[in-house]
């Protein structure tokens, strides 16, 4: 059974940092792009960042320069380093690989 499990969410103040991790099990995704999405309260799901197997990264304009996505294929994980967090970053964050989604981890940023 394939599973993606996110961790690392929490409550922080504006300007602080968090690091999210997503651990895959059941198969490897070393040949697949992996993505992070988020869903803010009352809003639809939006793309945050992605990373290809070769390490090419892409970011939403709203997080560019503040967030960094990385992957460790030996550990079958993808991470999202989030610096300079803003209240607008408050959301449930999900990782995705191919058609698989994690259950999400809550990030709350207070002003």
The 8 nearest C-alpha neighbors of each residue, nearest first, counted from 0:
[[1, 25, 2, 24, 26, 3, 23, 99],
 [0, 2, 25, 24, 26, 3, 23, 99],
 [3, 1, 24, 23, 4, 25, 0, 101],
 [2, 4, 101, 23, 22, 100, 21, 24],
 [3, 5, 22, 101, 21, 2, 23, 102],
 [6, 4, 21, 20, 104, 103, 101, 22],
 [7, 5, 20, 19, 8, 104, 21, 4],
 [8, 6, 19, 18, 20, 9, 17, 5],
 [9, 7, 106, 105, 104, 6, 19, 17],
 [8, 10, 106, 107, 105, 11, 7, 17],
 [9, 11, 107, 108, 106, 12, 8, 109],
 [12, 10, 108, 109, 15, 107, 9, 13],
 [11, 13, 109, 108, 15, 110, 14, 10],
 [12, 14, 85, 110, 84, 15, 108, 109],
 [13, 15, 83, 84, 12, 85, 16, 82],
 [14, 16, 83, 13, 84, 12, 82, 11],
 [17, 15, 82, 81, 83, 84, 14, 18],
 [18, 16, 81, 80, 19, 82, 7, 8],
 [17, 19, 80, 79, 81, 7, 20, 16],
 [20, 18, 7, 79, 78, 6, 8, 80],
 [19, 21, 78, 6, 5, 77, 7, 79],
 [20, 22, 5, 77, 4, 76, 78, 3],
 [21, 23, 76, 4, 3, 75, 5, 20],
 [24, 22, 3, 75, 2, 76, 21, 4],
 [23, 25, 2, 26, 1, 3, 22, 27],
 [24, 26, 1, 0, 2, 23, 27, 3],
 [27, 25, 24, 1, 28, 23, 0, 2],
 [26, 28, 29, 75, 23, 24, 25, 72],
 [29, 27, 31, 30, 26, 75, 96, 72],
 [28, 30, 72, 31, 27, 52, 75, 32],
 [29, 31, 28, 52, 32, 27, 51, 53],
 [32, 30, 28, 29, 52, 33, 51, 96],
 [31, 33, 51, 50, 52, 96, 34, 49],
 [32, 34, 96, 50, 49, 95, 31, 51],
 [35, 33, 49, 95, 94, 48, 50, 96],
 [34, 36, 94, 48, 47, 93, 95, 49],
 [37, 35, 46, 47, 93, 45, 92, 94],
 [36, 38, 92, 91, 45, 44, 93, 90],
 [39, 37, 44, 90, 91, 43, 42, 45],
 [38, 40, 90, 42, 89, 41, 91, 37],
 [41, 39, 42, 90, 38, 89, 43, 91],
 [40, 42, 39, 43, 38, 44, 90, 89],
 [43, 41, 39, 40, 38, 44, 45, 90],
 [44, 42, 38, 45, 41, 39, 40, 37],
 [43, 45, 38, 37, 36, 42, 46, 39],
 [46, 44, 37, 36, 38, 43, 47, 39],
 [45, 47, 36, 48, 35, 59, 37, 44],
 [46, 48, 36, 59, 35, 58, 45, 37],
 [49, 47, 58, 35, 57, 34, 46, 59],
 [50, 48, 34, 57, 56, 33, 35, 58],
 [49, 51, 56, 55, 33, 32, 54, 34],
 [50, 52, 32, 54, 55, 53, 31, 33],
 [53, 51, 54, 30, 32, 31, 29, 50],
 [54, 52, 51, 55, 50, 30, 32, 56],
 [55, 53, 51, 52, 50, 56, 69, 70],
 [54, 56, 51, 50, 53, 57, 52, 49],
 [57, 55, 50, 49, 54, 51, 58, 68],
 [56, 58, 49, 48, 50, 55, 59, 47],
 [59, 57, 48, 63, 47, 60, 62, 49],
 [58, 60, 47, 61, 62, 63, 48, 46],
 [61, 59, 63, 62, 58, 47, 64, 57],
 [60, 62, 59, 63, 58, 47, 65, 64],
 [63, 61, 65, 60, 66, 59, 64, 58],
 [64, 62, 60, 65, 58, 61, 59, 66],
 [63, 65, 66, 62, 67, 60, 82, 58],
 [66, 64, 82, 62, 63, 83, 81, 67],
 [67, 65, 81, 80, 62, 64, 82, 63],
 [68, 66, 80, 79, 69, 81, 65, 64],
 [67, 69, 79, 78, 80, 48, 66, 50],
 [70, 68, 78, 77, 79, 67, 50, 71],
 [69, 71, 77, 76, 78, 72, 68, 50],
 [72, 70, 76, 73, 74, 75, 77, 69],
 [71, 73, 75, 74, 29, 70, 76, 28],
 [72, 74, 71, 75, 76, 29, 70, 27],
 [75, 73, 72, 76, 71, 22, 23, 70],
 [76, 74, 72, 73, 23, 71, 22, 27],
 [77, 75, 22, 71, 74, 21, 70, 23],
 [76, 78, 70, 21, 69, 20, 71, 22],
 [79, 77, 20, 69, 19, 68, 70, 21],
 [78, 80, 68, 19, 18, 67, 81, 20],
 [81, 79, 18, 67, 66, 17, 68, 19],
 [80, 82, 66, 17, 16, 18, 65, 79],
 [83, 81, 16, 65, 84, 66, 15, 80],
 [82, 84, 14, 15, 65, 16, 85, 81],
 [83, 85, 14, 13, 82, 15, 16, 88],
 [84, 86, 13, 87, 88, 108, 14, 83],
 [85, 87, 108, 88, 89, 109, 110, 13],
 [88, 86, 85, 89, 108, 90, 39, 84],
 [89, 87, 86, 85, 90, 84, 108, 107],
 [88, 90, 107, 87, 106, 108, 86, 39],
 [91, 89, 39, 38, 106, 37, 88, 105],
 [90, 92, 105, 38, 104, 37, 103, 106],
 [93, 91, 37, 103, 104, 36, 90, 105],
 [94, 92, 103, 36, 35, 101, 37, 95],
 [95, 93, 35, 101, 34, 100, 36, 21],
 [94, 96, 100, 34, 99, 33, 35, 101],
 [97, 95, 33, 99, 98, 34, 32, 100],
 [96, 98, 99, 95, 31, 32, 33, 100],
 [99, 97, 96, 100, 95, 33, 101, 1],
 [100, 98, 96, 95, 97, 101, 3, 2],
 [101, 99, 95, 94, 3, 102, 96, 98],
 [100, 102, 3, 4, 103, 94, 93, 5],
 [101, 103, 4, 100, 93, 5, 104, 3],
 [104, 102, 93, 92, 101, 91, 5, 105],
 [103, 105, 92, 8, 91, 5, 6, 106],
 [106, 104, 91, 8, 90, 9, 92, 107],
 [107, 105, 8, 9, 89, 90, 91, 10],
 [106, 108, 89, 10, 9, 11, 105, 109],
 [109, 107, 86, 11, 12, 89, 13, 10],
 [108, 110, 12, 86, 13, 11, 107, 10],
 [109, 13, 86, 12, 108, 85, 14, 11]]
